């Protein structure tokens, strides 16, 4: 599993606990896989990470809701997210 930590600002790292960081990393991996974004596409992966982190900063911690909300913000139609 990749980690979302490299995309996090230093001050955010202390805001999120280990379980939340694990959930965000899981969601980050799932979205990248769903959208077929390779590990070499750093700019695209950064955008995905920023969206996932943004949703988590608003308080969402449930991985499924986190994934769906991030995909919605990215612009993936709801028929592909299960919303």
N, CA, C and O atoms as CSV, one atom per row, in Angstrom:
chain,resi,resn,atom,element,x,y,z
A,1,UNK,N,N,0.841,-1.180,0.000
A,1,UNK,CA,C,0.000,0.000,0.000
A,1,UNK,C,C,0.883,1.240,0.000
A,1,UNK,O,O,1.861,1.338,0.741
A,2,UNK,N,N,0.504,2.179,-0.856
A,2,UNK,CA,C,1.189,3.471,-0.870
A,2,UNK,C,C,0.694,4.267,0.333
A,2,UNK,O,O,-0.312,3.926,0.955
A,3,UNK,N,N,1.393,5.289,0.631
A,3,UNK,CA,C,0.963,6.127,1.744
A,3,UNK,C,C,0.684,7.538,1.250
A,3,UNK,O,O,1.302,8.018,0.300
A,4,UNK,N,N,-0.231,8.168,1.896
A,4,UNK,CA,C,-0.609,9.529,1.542
A,4,UNK,C,C,0.298,10.553,2.232
A,4,UNK,O,O,0.269,11.736,1.893
A,5,UNK,N,N,1.089,10.105,3.184
A,5,UNK,CA,C,1.913,11.002,4.012
A,5,UNK,C,C,2.812,11.932,3.188
A,5,UNK,O,O,2.896,13.113,3.525
A,6,UNK,N,N,3.485,11.472,2.133
A,6,UNK,CA,C,4.343,12.403,1.392
A,6,UNK,C,C,3.596,13.604,0.803
A,6,UNK,O,O,4.205,14.632,0.506
A,7,UNK,N,N,2.298,13.472,0.640
A,7,UNK,CA,C,1.504,14.557,0.076
A,7,UNK,C,C,0.913,15.480,1.140
A,7,UNK,O,O,0.277,16.482,0.812
A,8,UNK,N,N,1.122,15.146,2.401
A,8,UNK,CA,C,0.555,15.930,3.496
A,8,UNK,C,C,1.506,17.040,3.931
A,8,UNK,O,O,2.717,16.838,4.013
A,9,UNK,N,N,0.944,18.205,4.206
A,9,UNK,CA,C,1.747,19.272,4.780
A,9,UNK,C,C,2.180,18.834,6.171
A,9,UNK,O,O,1.452,18.112,6.853
A,10,UNK,N,N,3.349,19.263,6.586
A,10,UNK,CA,C,3.892,18.837,7.882
A,10,UNK,C,C,2.939,19.113,9.037
A,10,UNK,O,O,2.808,18.288,9.941
A,11,UNK,N,N,2.277,20.257,9.016
A,11,UNK,CA,C,1.394,20.591,10.126
A,11,UNK,C,C,0.159,19.693,10.179
A,11,UNK,O,O,-0.456,19.570,11.238
A,12,UNK,N,N,-0.216,19.068,9.074
A,12,UNK,CA,C,-1.370,18.164,9.068
A,12,UNK,C,C,-1.030,16.803,9.640
A,12,UNK,O,O,-1.914,16.100,10.129
A,13,UNK,N,N,0.230,16.423,9.589
A,13,UNK,CA,C,0.628,15.083,10.040
A,13,UNK,C,C,0.318,14.855,11.512
A,13,UNK,O,O,0.033,13.731,11.926
A,14,UNK,N,N,0.374,15.915,12.295
A,14,UNK,CA,C,0.078,15.760,13.720
A,14,UNK,C,C,-1.416,15.861,14.005
A,14,UNK,O,O,-1.862,15.522,15.102
A,15,UNK,N,N,-2.191,16.324,13.031
A,15,UNK,CA,C,-3.635,16.476,13.200
A,15,UNK,C,C,-4.339,15.133,13.078
A,15,UNK,O,O,-5.300,14.861,13.797
A,16,UNK,N,N,-3.858,14.298,12.169
A,16,UNK,CA,C,-4.492,13.011,11.903
A,16,UNK,C,C,-3.803,11.900,12.682
A,16,UNK,O,O,-2.575,11.824,12.713
A,17,UNK,N,N,-4.593,11.045,13.308
A,17,UNK,CA,C,-4.045,9.892,14.004
A,17,UNK,C,C,-3.677,8.781,13.038
A,17,UNK,O,O,-4.007,8.856,11.854
A,18,UNK,N,N,-2.998,7.753,13.525
A,18,UNK,CA,C,-2.557,6.654,12.665
A,18,UNK,C,C,-3.704,5.953,11.941
A,18,UNK,O,O,-3.553,5.565,10.783
A,19,UNK,N,N,-4.844,5.786,12.603
A,19,UNK,CA,C,-5.972,5.113,11.948
A,19,UNK,C,C,-6.517,5.952,10.801
A,19,UNK,O,O,-6.886,5.414,9.757
A,20,UNK,N,N,-6.570,7.246,10.987
A,20,UNK,CA,C,-7.057,8.127,9.924
A,20,UNK,C,C,-6.086,8.150,8.760
A,20,UNK,O,O,-6.503,8.130,7.602
A,21,UNK,N,N,-4.795,8.191,9.054
A,21,UNK,CA,C,-3.786,8.173,7.987
A,21,UNK,C,C,-3.860,6.851,7.232
A,21,UNK,O,O,-3.734,6.837,6.007
A,22,UNK,N,N,-4.059,5.753,7.931
A,22,UNK,CA,C,-4.228,4.456,7.259
A,22,UNK,C,C,-5.455,4.461,6.357
A,22,UNK,O,O,-5.402,3.973,5.228
A,23,UNK,N,N,-6.566,5.014,6.857
A,23,UNK,CA,C,-7.796,5.080,6.061
A,23,UNK,C,C,-7.598,5.954,4.831
A,23,UNK,O,O,-8.023,5.592,3.733
A,24,UNK,N,N,-6.950,7.106,5.011
A,24,UNK,CA,C,-6.697,7.997,3.872
A,24,UNK,C,C,-5.780,7.331,2.852
A,24,UNK,O,O,-5.981,7.478,1.646
A,25,UNK,N,N,-4.771,6.598,3.332
A,25,UNK,CA,C,-3.858,5.898,2.426
A,25,UNK,C,C,-4.596,4.819,1.643
A,25,UNK,O,O,-4.379,4.653,0.442
A,26,UNK,N,N,-5.473,4.087,2.334
A,26,UNK,CA,C,-6.271,3.048,1.675
A,26,UNK,C,C,-7.150,3.667,0.583
A,26,UNK,O,O,-7.207,3.166,-0.540
A,27,UNK,N,N,-7.822,4.744,0.922
A,27,UNK,CA,C,-8.700,5.423,-0.033
A,27,UNK,C,C,-7.886,5.971,-1.201
A,27,UNK,O,O,-8.296,5.849,-2.355
A,28,UNK,N,N,-6.755,6.564,-0.909
A,28,UNK,CA,C,-5.857,7.076,-1.950
A,28,UNK,C,C,-5.486,5.962,-2.921
A,28,UNK,O,O,-5.566,6.153,-4.135
A,29,UNK,N,N,-5.082,4.804,-2.408
A,29,UNK,CA,C,-4.729,3.660,-3.254
A,29,UNK,C,C,-5.917,3.200,-4.095
A,29,UNK,O,O,-5.774,2.934,-5.289
A,30,UNK,N,N,-7.088,3.108,-3.468
A,30,UNK,CA,C,-8.280,2.644,-4.179
A,30,UNK,C,C,-8.657,3.577,-5.322
A,30,UNK,O,O,-8.985,3.123,-6.419
A,31,UNK,N,N,-8.609,4.878,-5.064
A,31,UNK,CA,C,-8.964,5.844,-6.107
A,31,UNK,C,C,-7.953,5.796,-7.248
A,31,UNK,O,O,-8.333,5.801,-8.419
A,32,UNK,N,N,-6.674,5.750,-6.910
A,32,UNK,CA,C,-5.651,5.679,-7.961
A,32,UNK,C,C,-5.833,4.422,-8.812
A,32,UNK,O,O,-5.680,4.467,-10.033
A,33,UNK,N,N,-6.156,3.314,-8.172
A,33,UNK,CA,C,-6.394,2.068,-8.912
A,33,UNK,C,C,-7.653,2.184,-9.765
A,33,UNK,O,O,-7.651,1.797,-10.933
A,34,UNK,N,N,-8.727,2.717,-9.183
A,34,UNK,CA,C,-9.993,2.846,-9.905
A,34,UNK,C,C,-9.834,3.731,-11.139
A,34,UNK,O,O,-10.427,3.463,-12.184
A,35,UNK,N,N,-9.041,4.773,-11.014
A,35,UNK,CA,C,-8.847,5.699,-12.129
A,35,UNK,C,C,-7.630,5.350,-12.983
A,35,UNK,O,O,-7.281,6.092,-13.902
A,36,UNK,N,N,-6.986,4.227,-12.683
A,36,UNK,CA,C,-5.813,3.735,-13.424
A,36,UNK,C,C,-4.701,4.790,-13.481
A,36,UNK,O,O,-4.126,5.049,-14.539
A,37,UNK,N,N,-4.418,5.382,-12.341
A,37,UNK,CA,C,-3.345,6.377,-12.248
A,37,UNK,C,C,-2.084,5.664,-11.782
A,37,UNK,O,O,-2.035,5.171,-10.655
A,38,UNK,N,N,-1.061,5.604,-12.636
A,38,UNK,CA,C,0.163,4.879,-12.264
A,38,UNK,C,C,0.982,5.618,-11.208
A,38,UNK,O,O,0.826,6.823,-11.008
A,39,UNK,N,N,1.838,4.885,-10.551
A,39,UNK,CA,C,2.700,5.457,-9.504
A,39,UNK,C,C,3.610,6.545,-10.056
A,39,UNK,O,O,4.060,7.410,-9.305
A,40,UNK,N,N,3.885,6.516,-11.340
A,40,UNK,CA,C,4.773,7.508,-11.953
A,40,UNK,C,C,4.068,8.829,-12.253
A,40,UNK,O,O,4.728,9.816,-12.577
A,41,UNK,N,N,2.749,8.865,-12.152
A,41,UNK,CA,C,1.975,10.083,-12.452
A,41,UNK,C,C,1.860,10.930,-11.185
A,41,UNK,O,O,0.792,11.025,-10.580
A,42,UNK,N,N,2.970,11.538,-10.801
A,42,UNK,CA,C,3.023,12.238,-9.524
A,42,UNK,C,C,2.058,13.414,-9.422
A,42,UNK,O,O,1.455,13.610,-8.367
A,43,UNK,N,N,1.895,14.192,-10.469
A,43,UNK,CA,C,0.999,15.346,-10.414
A,43,UNK,C,C,-0.447,14.898,-10.204
A,43,UNK,O,O,-1.175,15.483,-9.402
A,44,UNK,N,N,-0.849,13.873,-10.921
A,44,UNK,CA,C,-2.210,13.362,-10.793
A,44,UNK,C,C,-2.434,12.755,-9.407
A,44,UNK,O,O,-3.490,12.945,-8.803
A,45,UNK,N,N,-1.441,12.029,-8.911
A,45,UNK,CA,C,-1.549,11.426,-7.583
A,45,UNK,C,C,-1.612,12.503,-6.497
A,45,UNK,O,O,-2.297,12.337,-5.489
A,46,UNK,N,N,-0.900,13.597,-6.710
A,46,UNK,CA,C,-0.949,14.692,-5.747
A,46,UNK,C,C,-2.357,15.294,-5.687
A,46,UNK,O,O,-2.847,15.616,-4.604
A,47,UNK,N,N,-3.005,15.445,-6.840
A,47,UNK,CA,C,-4.374,15.968,-6.869
A,47,UNK,C,C,-5.305,15.034,-6.104
A,47,UNK,O,O,-6.133,15.493,-5.317
A,48,UNK,N,N,-5.175,13.726,-6.329
A,48,UNK,CA,C,-6.007,12.747,-5.623
A,48,UNK,C,C,-5.765,12.867,-4.112
A,48,UNK,O,O,-6.712,12.909,-3.326
A,49,UNK,N,N,-4.503,12.920,-3.723
A,49,UNK,CA,C,-4.160,13.020,-2.300
A,49,UNK,C,C,-4.746,14.283,-1.681
A,49,UNK,O,O,-5.285,14.238,-0.575
A,50,UNK,N,N,-4.647,15.405,-2.382
A,50,UNK,CA,C,-5.180,16.657,-1.854
A,50,UNK,C,C,-6.683,16.566,-1.634
A,50,UNK,O,O,-7.199,17.093,-0.648
A,51,UNK,N,N,-7.387,15.903,-2.543
A,51,UNK,CA,C,-8.845,15.770,-2.390
A,51,UNK,C,C,-9.193,14.874,-1.200
A,51,UNK,O,O,-10.097,15.187,-0.425
A,52,UNK,N,N,-8.481,13.774,-1.061
A,52,UNK,CA,C,-8.729,12.865,0.066
A,52,UNK,C,C,-8.426,13.584,1.383
A,52,UNK,O,O,-9.218,13.512,2.323
A,53,UNK,N,N,-7.312,14.261,1.454
A,53,UNK,CA,C,-6.934,14.997,2.664
A,53,UNK,C,C,-7.960,16.087,2.963
A,53,UNK,O,O,-8.325,16.299,4.119
A,54,UNK,N,N,-8.418,16.771,1.934
A,54,UNK,CA,C,-9.407,17.826,2.124
A,54,UNK,C,C,-10.697,17.313,2.749
A,54,UNK,O,O,-11.268,17.954,3.631
A,55,UNK,N,N,-11.152,16.153,2.285
A,55,UNK,CA,C,-12.367,15.565,2.853
A,55,UNK,C,C,-12.115,15.162,4.306
A,55,UNK,O,O,-12.965,15.385,5.168
A,56,UNK,N,N,-10.965,14.578,4.577
A,56,UNK,CA,C,-10.631,14.175,5.947
A,56,UNK,C,C,-10.497,15.393,6.857
A,56,UNK,O,O,-10.872,15.331,8.028
A,57,UNK,N,N,-9.981,16.469,6.346
A,57,UNK,CA,C,-9.852,17.698,7.160
A,57,UNK,C,C,-11.206,18.239,7.580
A,57,UNK,O,O,-11.322,18.924,8.596
A,58,UNK,N,N,-12.226,17.932,6.799
A,58,UNK,CA,C,-13.587,18.366,7.142
A,58,UNK,C,C,-14.242,17.431,8.150
A,58,UNK,O,O,-15.374,17.664,8.575
A,59,UNK,N,N,-13.520,16.360,8.536
A,59,UNK,CA,C,-14.009,15.493,9.594
A,59,UNK,C,C,-14.411,14.089,9.187
A,59,UNK,O,O,-14.718,13.266,10.050
A,60,UNK,N,N,-14.419,13.794,7.898
A,60,UNK,CA,C,-14.827,12.448,7.485
A,60,UNK,C,C,-13.720,11.450,7.795
A,60,UNK,O,O,-12.557,11.685,7.466
A,61,UNK,N,N,-14.077,10.349,8.421
A,61,UNK,CA,C,-13.102,9.322,8.786
A,61,UNK,C,C,-13.465,7.944,8.238
A,61,UNK,O,O,-12.607,7.064,8.161
A,62,UNK,N,N,-14.728,7.748,7.857
A,62,UNK,CA,C,-15.162,6.469,7.316
A,62,UNK,C,C,-14.574,6.289,5.917
A,62,UNK,O,O,-14.812,7.126,5.047
A,63,UNK,N,N,-13.806,5.210,5.675
A,63,UNK,CA,C,-13.145,5.047,4.383
A,63,UNK,C,C,-14.087,5.077,3.173
A,63,UNK,O,O,-13.759,5.680,2.151
A,64,UNK,N,N,-15.239,4.439,3.281
A,64,UNK,CA,C,-16.163,4.404,2.137
A,64,UNK,C,C,-16.723,5.793,1.830
A,64,UNK,O,O,-16.768,6.202,0.670
A,65,UNK,N,N,-17.142,6.507,2.851
A,65,UNK,CA,C,-17.654,7.869,2.635
A,65,UNK,C,C,-16.534,8.816,2.201
A,65,UNK,O,O,-16.754,9.726,1.401
A,66,UNK,N,N,-15.347,8.594,2.729
A,66,UNK,CA,C,-14.182,9.385,2.339
A,66,UNK,C,C,-13.890,9.194,0.852
A,66,UNK,O,O,-13.647,10.158,0.125
A,67,UNK,N,N,-13.918,7.936,0.413
A,67,UNK,CA,C,-13.663,7.621,-1.007
A,67,UNK,C,C,-14.720,8.249,-1.906
A,67,UNK,O,O,-14.392,8.895,-2.901
A,68,UNK,N,N,-15.980,8.059,-1.556
A,68,UNK,CA,C,-17.066,8.594,-2.381
A,68,UNK,C,C,-17.027,10.114,-2.460
A,68,UNK,O,O,-17.220,10.687,-3.532
A,69,UNK,N,N,-16.778,10.767,-1.334
A,69,UNK,CA,C,-16.723,12.232,-1.321
A,69,UNK,C,C,-15.550,12.746,-2.138
A,69,UNK,O,O,-15.690,13.719,-2.880
A,70,UNK,N,N,-14.396,12.105,-2.012
A,70,UNK,CA,C,-13.221,12.534,-2.781
A,70,UNK,C,C,-13.464,12.347,-4.276
A,70,UNK,O,O,-13.119,13.220,-5.072
A,71,UNK,N,N,-14.055,11.215,-4.663
A,71,UNK,CA,C,-14.357,10.981,-6.077
A,71,UNK,C,C,-15.345,12.010,-6.607
A,71,UNK,O,O,-15.222,12.463,-7.745
A,72,UNK,N,N,-16.310,12.374,-5.799
A,72,UNK,CA,C,-17.290,13.386,-6.209
A,72,UNK,C,C,-16.597,14.725,-6.455
A,72,UNK,O,O,-16.883,15.401,-7.443
A,73,UNK,N,N,-15.689,15.106,-5.559
A,73,UNK,CA,C,-14.956,16.364,-5.717
A,73,UNK,C,C,-14.077,16.323,-6.963
A,73,UNK,O,O,-13.945,17.321,-7.672
A,74,UNK,N,N,-13.484,15.174,-7.223
A,74,UNK,CA,C,-12.626,15.019,-8.399
A,74,UNK,C,C,-13.445,15.151,-9.682
A,74,UNK,O,O,-12.933,15.560,-10.724
A,75,UNK,N,N,-14.733,14.794,-9.583
A,75,UNK,CA,C,-15.600,14.919,-10.748
A,75,UNK,C,C,-15.982,13.605,-11.394
A,75,UNK,O,O,-16.471,13.579,-12.524
A,76,UNK,N,N,-15.760,12.513,-10.678
A,76,UNK,CA,C,-16.144,11.209,-11.185
A,76,UNK,C,C,-17.659,11.098,-11.021
A,76,UNK,O,O,-18.171,11.300,-9.919
A,77,UNK,N,N,-18.386,10.781,-12.096
A,77,UNK,CA,C,-19.854,10.699,-12.014
A,77,UNK,C,C,-20.300,9.699,-10.934
A,77,UNK,O,O,-19.658,8.670,-10.723
A,78,UNK,N,N,-21.392,10.018,-10.269
A,78,UNK,CA,C,-21.872,9.210,-9.145
A,78,UNK,C,C,-22.154,7.764,-9.528
A,78,UNK,O,O,-22.061,6.880,-8.676
A,79,UNK,N,N,-22.493,7.502,-10.777
A,79,UNK,CA,C,-22.758,6.101,-11.157
A,79,UNK,C,C,-21.496,5.240,-11.036
A,79,UNK,O,O,-21.579,4.013,-10.979
A,80,UNK,N,N,-20.328,5.891,-10.998
A,80,UNK,CA,C,-19.069,5.146,-10.838
A,80,UNK,C,C,-18.581,5.127,-9.399
A,80,UNK,O,O,-17.606,4.443,-9.089
A,81,UNK,N,N,-19.242,5.868,-8.514
A,81,UNK,CA,C,-18.810,5.921,-7.115
A,81,UNK,C,C,-19.755,5.213,-6.170
A,81,UNK,O,O,-19.400,4.948,-5.022
A,82,UNK,N,N,-20.932,4.910,-6.628
A,82,UNK,CA,C,-21.923,4.274,-5.778
A,82,UNK,C,C,-22.708,5.268,-4.948
A,82,UNK,O,O,-23.426,4.869,-4.031
A,83,UNK,N,N,-22.589,6.581,-5.255
A,83,UNK,CA,C,-23.346,7.605,-4.509
A,83,UNK,C,C,-24.793,7.618,-4.935
A,83,UNK,O,O,-25.582,8.410,-4.419
